Amino acid sequence: MAGVPRASLVVIAATMAMFSIPEAGLLLILAVDHFLDMGRSATNVVGNAVASAVVAKWEGELDPEEPADIEPPHAPSHVARTKPIDDHF
């Protein structure tokens, strides 16, 4: 229901008819349903993202592959100075 906008209104309308509540009460819910619908959609997106990340980690696709033939850079052993250090201030 979270993937389809306004799908909750159809379910609420069917539930109201089952309990003999007039469908005019649905207009009261219509004002706040837009904001509730945004919350349901956001929850759906976050849930899908977490599930995708879990499956990717489980399958080993989340870890980047390290190239084996590239040597890491080394720190220089000495620094060549082009200008002499002046100790007189």
Secondary structure, DSSP 8 states (H G I E B T S, - for coil): -TTSTTHHHHHHHHHHHHTT--GGGHHHHHHHHHHHHHHHHHHHHHHHHHHHHHHHHHHT-SS----SS-------S----SS------
